[in-house]
Amino acid sequence: MTVAFVVLIALAGGALAGLFGVGGGIIFVPALALGLGLSQLHAEATSLLAIIPTAAVGSWRQVRYGNVALRTAVVVGIGSFLGVQGCAIVATQLPEHLLRRLFGAFLLVTAAHLVWRTRRA
């Protein structure tokens, strides 16, 4: 059952990432924390590692289509790398309940932003 659940999570995250450019963390973290019982920190770390192949394949395909501004991608990549390093240190120092609430707040803000952009368009 666990393997089937993980495969289902991976397919859902990959489908959302392919269609919308998002989905990995939004799907993986809650599913890993709630469905498999991982701690919030372990779910986030596992999600980050699982996103690497999705991002690599998606980026490769989009570069082939000519949809990537390489200079911008490098700058964003460097900033993301530095942000992950710093925030990983912070995340390991936060209590589990606070990290979970911060992630929940992030999901709510992201959802509200998506609704606002959709209604505006």
C-alpha positions in Angstrom: 0.0 0.0 0.0 2.8 2.4 0.9 4.5 2.0 -2.5 1.2 2.5 -4.4 0.6 5.7 -2.3 4.0 7.1 -3.1 3.6 6.3 -6.8 0.2 8.1 -6.7 1.8 11.1 -5.0 4.6 11.2 -7.6 2.2 11.0 -10.5 0.0 13.8 -9.1 3.0 16.0 -8.4 4.6 15.4 -11.8 1.3 16.0 -13.6 0.8 19.3 -11.8 4.4 20.3 -12.4 4.1 19.5 -16.1 0.8 21.3 -16.5 1.3 24.4 -14.4 5.0 24.5 -13.3 4.0 23.9 -9.7 2.7 21.0 -7.7 5.7 19.2 -6.2 5.8 20.7 -2.8 2.2 21.5 -2.7 1.3 17.9 -3.2 4.3 16.0 -1.7 4.7 17.7 1.7 1.1 17.3 2.9 0.9 13.8 1.5 4.2 12.7 3.1 3.3 14.3 6.4 -0.3 13.2 6.6 -0.3 10.1 4.5 3.0 8.5 5.5 3.4 10.1 8.9 6.7 11.8 8.2 7.6 14.8 10.4 7.1 18.2 8.7 10.9 18.6 8.4 11.4 15.2 6.8 8.4 15.7 4.5 9.9 19.0 3.3 13.4 17.6 2.8 12.0 14.6 1.0 9.9 16.8 -1.2 12.9 19.0 -2.1 15.0 15.9 -3.1 12.0 14.4 -5.1 11.6 17.7 -7.1 15.1 17.5 -8.5 14.3 15.0 -11.3 11.0 16.7 -12.0 12.7 20.1 -12.3 15.5 18.7 -14.4 13.2 17.0 -17.0 10.8 20.0 -17.1 13.7 22.4 -17.6 15.3 20.3 -20.3 12.0 20.1 -22.2 11.3 23.8 -21.8 14.9 24.7 -23.0 14.3 22.6 -26.1 11.1 24.6 -26.8 13.0 27.8 -26.4 11.0 29.0 -23.4 13.8 29.5 -20.9 15.7 32.8 -20.3 19.0 31.2 -19.4 20.5 34.3 -17.7 17.5 34.7 -15.5 17.4 31.0 -14.8 21.0 31.1 -13.5 20.3 34.1 -11.3 17.1 32.5 -9.9 19.0 29.2 -9.4 21.8 30.8 -7.5 19.4 32.7 -5.3 17.3 29.6 -4.7 20.4 27.6 -3.7 21.4 30.3 -1.2 17.9 30.6 0.1 17.6 26.8 0.6 20.9 26.7 2.5 19.9 29.5 4.9 16.3 28.4 5.4 17.3 24.7 6.0 19.3 25.9 8.9 16.3 27.9 10.2 13.9 25.0 9.6 16.0 22.6 11.7 15.8 25.0 14.6 12.1 25.6 14.6 9.6 23.5 16.6 7.7 21.0 14.5 4.3 22.6 15.2 5.5 26.1 14.1 7.1 24.7 10.9 3.8 22.9 10.1 1.8 26.1 10.7 4.2 28.2 8.6 3.8 25.7 5.8 0.0 25.8 6.1 0.1 29.6 6.0 2.3 29.5 2.9 -0.3 27.2 1.2 -3.1 29.5 2.1 -1.3 32.6 0.8 -0.4 30.7 -2.4 -4.0 29.6 -2.9 -5.3 33.2 -2.3 -2.7 34.5 -4.8 -3.8 32.0 -7.5 -7.5 32.9 -7.0 -6.7 36.6 -7.1 -4.7 36.2 -10.3 -7.4 34.1 -11.9 -10.1 36.5 -11.1 -8.1 39.4 -12.3 -7.4 37.8 -15.7 
